[in-house]
Amino acid sequence: MHLPIVPPPLGPMITLYTLMGALAAMLANRGLEIFHDGLRPMMPALYEDKSMTRAQVSAISFALMIGFFIGFGVPFSIGKVIPLVYLIFLVTDWIGITMPGSFEKGWYRDSKSLMGLIGSGILGGAWGAFMAVGVGTIPNLAKMMPVDMLNPMTEITPPLISAFVTFPILAVGYRFGLKNGLIALLISLVIRQISILLGAPSGDPWVLASGTIILLIFAVKATAANVSEGTSEDIEANKEMENMFITRVNRIKSSIIPIVLLSVLIGIAMNYPVMALDPPQGPLYAEGRKIEAAIALVSIGIAFFPMKFTTALLSGAMMTFSFFDGAIAILMPNWIIAGIAVGVWRFIEIYLIIYLGRLLNKFPSIRTISDDIRTTIYNAMEIGLLIGSAIAANKIAPGWGFMIIPAIWWINEYAKAPFVRMGVGPMGVIVVGILANIFKLIGLIH
């Protein structure tokens, strides 16, 4: 089986990261495409009612960016893995928002906006190139260290994947009670073992598939039990909201070419591969397990699409990617077809977005279940990453390495500005690796 090259080849990586960084920063500067879900709803405050300044939104963007970048983007992008999108797009959001620009005139009619757009492209491209060189260089530097850090970090992956595939089961228990959750767990476990006996190379996809089917059955039953007719006030409010949605979607459509172009680049980068969308996908794809990686991305996409599409409708700013992009890209036979396919999908997404908004309004239970799924995805990944990080840390520094991970976890819990929980374990492994090398150099360990 052909395996992707990890670490990725530096030449294509620099080219793609530079182009993606430049275009993403320019789109962020115009408030047309934003990566961070928490920042996207603030865009109307810039381009519509002017209730916030660029400096204010820039400060919020930096606060949202720094924790995810250090605690999530960096630790999941070092070693024998495919780097995550977080390395580029968190920072290009901030660059684009920080650079000047007004919305009263077209960017080409206002010198300040034109300079801000050009500056965003230059700085975004420079950041992308810097990240490509950094990610490509770190593994080579790590090989020069007396204590190996990179090979032990692969121990993080198996517990992460095993925990991740249980999230539909956790969602059943979270929303429909402990008894139903335990029943879902038992059914999925039996199906997993049967798949192994029948010759499946891994039981994980079957746990994920069976758990998802069980969750959907419960969700459909809950939806049927809660169907009700809307009042006249509800109908009127929905009409007003839909008019606002149409206006803001038209804003996105007016810049569809650069938005689709960025998606083409993302599709190429993910198929090549020099970029991954989320921690579960990267290791699976790096091992050549394309189908499992695609299933993981589709599952996450189902959980996140209501939030991503709703924030796009409310803000008039498109999300930088949907998880379906990654599934499409990695299943394509080569990077050219992948880029075209993801670009076509983005075009379809933009024209479907208003209809998806109507669907979400009619079935609020979809949003509720999606919220539950997001919560349980985070919970499952936190547990898997904590276990995997403890195993990896102990392999780097037998004995005391395991001790460091729970210590860092609890210190982070009580910190005034804690890192993202999912990033604490992998960041702890990096800390253990650095300490182990320092101790080795000064003679504290053999």
N, C-alpha and C positions, 0 to 999 in steps of 0.2 A: 504493500500500500504506500502510495506517495504521501510523505509528510511535509507540511509547510516548513520552510526554513526558519528556525528560531535560534538566535535573534534574527530579525528580518534583515534583508540586504539593505545596505546603507544608501546606495544611490537612488533607487526608487523611493525609499523612505523620505529622503531629504526633499526630492521633487514634489511628492504628494503632500507632505506636511507643510511645505512652503505655500503651495497653491491653496490648500484647504485653509491654512491660517489666514492668508490674505483675504480670501473671499468671505470667510466666516466673520472676520472683524469688520469688513465693509458692510455686510448685511446687518450686523449688530449696530453699527453706527447709524444706519437708517431705520433701526427698530423693526426690521422685517423678518429676521430669523434669530432666535435666542435659544441658547443651549439649556440654561438652568431653568427648571420649571418654576422655581420661586421668583425668578426675575421677570419672566415673560409677562405676567399680569400688570406689571408696572409701566409697560410701554405706552398705554394711552395717556398716562400722566405726563409723558414727554411730548408726544406728537399731537394730542387732542386738546385736553383741557389745561395744559401747561401748569399743573398743580405741583410739579416737582421739577427741579433743575437737573441738568446733566451731572453736576457735582454731587447732588444728593443721591441720585440713582447709581452713580459710579461708586460711591462709598458703600452702598448696599451690595452692589455687585462684587466688590472686593471682599466684603465680609462673607458672602456666600461662597466665593471662589476659594479662599485660602484654606479653609478647613477641608473641603473636598479634594483640593489639589494635593495637599501634603498628606492627609490621612487616608486618601482613597486612590487618587491617580498615580502617585509615585510608587507606593509599595506593590501595587498590582501590575506595574509596568517594568519591573526590574527582574532580570534573570532569564530563565528559559520560558518566557511567556511572550504573548503578542501584546504590545502596549495598548493601553486603553485610550478612548477618545477624550477622556477627561484631561489628559495632558495638554491638549490644544484648546478645546472649545470653552472650557471654563475661563481661560485667560483671554481668549479673543472676545468673549462677551464684555469683559472689563475694558479691554483696549478700545473696542468700538464705541461703547457707551461713554468712555472718558474723553475721546476725541471730539472736537467741536462739531456742530451741525445744527441747522434749524430745519423746520418742516413747513414754513410758510411758502417757500418757493421750492422748485425742483433743485436737486443738489447741483446741477450744472448751471443754474442761474444765480447762484449765491457763492461768492468766493470763499466765504468762511466754511460753508458746507462742503465745497469742492476740496478744500485743503484738508478738512477733517476726514473726508472719504479716502483721499489719497494717503494721508498719514495712517489711517486705520489699516489700509492694505499693506503699506510698507512695514509697519510694526507687527501686524499679524503674521505676515510672511516671514519676517525675521524670527519671531517667536517659534513658528513651526519648524524652521530650519534648525534653530537652537535645540529644540526638543529632540529632533531626529538624530542630531549628532550626539546629544547627551545620552539618549537611550541606547544608541549603538556603541558608545564608548564605555559605559559603565561595566558591562560584562567583561570587556577586555581588561579593565583595571582590576576588577574583582578577581580575575584569574591570577594576578600577581600577588595577592594577599596570602599569608601563610596558612590561614584557616579558611577552608572552602565555605562560602555562603550560598552560592547559587544552586548547587545540586540539592542541598537540604531544603531549599525553598520549594522544591517540587512536591514536598510532603504536604504542603498546604492544600493541594488540589483535591485529592480523594475525599477527605471529609467534607470539603465544601460542596462537591458535586452530590455526594450521598445525602447531605442535609438539604440541599436546594430542591431535589426532586420530591421532597416530602411536603412542600408548601401547600399544594391543594388539600392534602389531608389536614394540615394545621388549620387551613381556612374553614374546612368543614367543622372542626371542633370549635374554632373561634366564633363562628356565626350560628351554628346549629346545635352546639352542646357537646359535652364530653362523651356521652354515649355514642352519638353518631360519628364523632371523630375517631373513637376507638374501633368502631365497626369499619370505617373507611381504611384505617391503618391495617387491620387484619386482612381485609379483602385485597388491598394492594400488595401486602406481603406475600399472600398465597399466589397471586398472579405473577409476582416477581420470581418466586421459586419455580413455578411451572415453566416460565419462559426460559430459565436457566436449564432446566431438565430437557427442554425441547431444542436446546443448542444455541440460544441467543448469546452473543458475546458479552452482553451486559444486561443486568436486570433493571438498571436505573431508568431507561426510557419507559419501561412498562409500569414502574411505580408512578412516574409522572403522568403517563397517559391514563391509567386507571383512576388515579386520584382526581385528575381533571374531569373525567367523565362523571364520577360520583358527585363532585362539587357542582357540575352543571345540572345534574338531575335535581339536587336540592335547590339550586337557584331557580330553576324553571318552576318547581312546585311553589316556592315562596312568591315568585312573580304572579302566578295564577291566583294565589290566595289574596293578593293585595291589589288586584286590578280595580280601579274605581273611575267614575266619570269626573271630569274636571268641571269646576264652576265657571260661570261666565267671566268672573274676575280673573280666574286662572287662564282662560282662553285669551283674554285681552292682553294680559301680561306676557303671555307666550308670543303673541303677535308683535308686541313692541320689542321683545328680546330678539325675535327672528329678524326684524328690520335692522337692528344693531349688528347682528351676526352677518347679514348680507353686506352691509357697508364695510365691515372689517375684513371679510373674506375677499371682497373686491380689491381692497388695499393689497392683500397678499398676491392676488392674481396679477396686479399691475406690474409686479416684479418677478414673475414666474420664471423667466429665463435664468437669472443668476441663482435663484433658489434651486432650480432643477440642476443647474451646472454643479453646484456644491454637492448635491446628492450623487451625481455621476462620479465625482472624485471620491466620495465616501465609499461608494460601491466598489470602485477599483481598489481602494486601499484595503477594504475588508476581504476581498477575494484574493489579493496578491499573496499573502496578507501582511500588511504593515500596521494594521489597526484592528482592535477588537472593541465591541460595544460594552461588554459587561464581564465581570470576572468568571462566571460559569462558562461563557462561550469560548474565551481565549484558550484555556488549557485543553478543552475538548477538540477544538479545531487544530491546535498545535499537535495533537496526537493523531490527527487524521480522522477523527470521529465526526464527520460533517453532519450526518443526520441527527445525532444527539445534540450537537451544538445548535442546529436549526430548531429543533424541538424546544430547547431551552429558551431561545430567543423569542419564538412564537408565544410560549407560555408567559414570559415576562411582558411581551407586547400586549397580550390580552389583558393583563393586569393594569398596564399603564396607559392604554390608548384612550380611555375615557378622560383621564386627567390631561394628557397631552393635547387631545383635540379640543377639549373644553377650554383650556387656557389659550389655545390658538384662536378660537372663536371670540373669546372675551377680550383678547389683547390686540388682535390684528397683526400678530407676529407668529410666524410658523415655528414649530419646534425644529431643531437642527436635524434630528433624526427620529424615526420610530424604530422599535426593535424589529419590526417586520423587514426593515431595510437589510439588517444583518443576515436574517434568515434567507432572504432572496439572494444576496450577494454570495454567500458561501456555498450555495447550492448550484451556482452557475459554473459552467465548465472552464471558463477563463475570465481574466480581468476585464477584457473588452466587453463581453456580453454582460458581465456583472454590472459594469458602469451604466450600460444602456438600460438594463432591466430595472436597476434602482432608480434611475432618472425617470423612467416611464411610471414607475410606482409612485414617485413623489408627485408627478403631474396628476395622476389619478387621485391621490390623497387630497390635493388642493381642491379639486373639483367635487370630491365626495364630502368634504368637511362639513358643509352646511347640512347635508342629509344625515350625517352622523350626529350632528347636534340635535336635530329633530328626534332622532331615535333615542338619544340619551334623555331628552325631555319627557318622552312618552313612557320610558321604562327606568324610573329612578333606581329600581332595585339593581340594575346593571352597575350603576355607580357605586352602590353600597357594597356589592360583592367585589368589585374591583378594588375598592379601598381595603377590604379585608385581605384580598390577595396581596396587595402591596405590603401591608403590615406583616403578613406571614412570610413573604419572601425575605424581607429584611430580617425578621426574627430567625428564620432558618439559616440564612447566610451568616448572620452573626455567630450562631452556635457552631456551624461548620468551620468558619474561619478561625474561631477561637481554638477549637480542637486541633485543626490542622497546623495552626501557628505554634501551638504548644509542642506538637510532635517535631516540627521543623526546628524550633529553637533548641529542643533537647538534643537533636541530632548534631547541631552546630556545637553546642556546649553541654555535653552530658551532665545531668545533675542540676546545675544552677540555671541552665537555659529554660527549663520548664518553669522554674520558680519566677522568672522575670515576667512571663506573659500574664498570669493573673494579677501580679503586682501592678503592672502598667495598666491593665484593664480597670482596676479599682481606683487607681490614681486618676485616670481619665474621668471616671464616673463622678469624682468629687471636684474636678477642675472647674474653674470659673468659666472657661471657654473650651469645653471638651471637643476632641476630634470626633469625626463620624465613627460610630461604633464599629462598623464593618472594617474600617481601616486600622483599628487599634492593634489587632493581632498581627497582621503582616508588618505594620510599622515596628511592633515589638521584636519581630524576627530580625529586622534590619538592625535595630539597636543591639540585640544579642550578638549578631555577626560582627558589628563594629567593635563591641567590647571584647569579644573573643580574640580578635586580631590584635587589639591593643595589649591585652593580657599576654598573648603569645610573644609579642615583641619585647615586653619588659620582663618576661620570665615567670609570670604568675600561673601559667598553665604549660604543660608539656606539649 
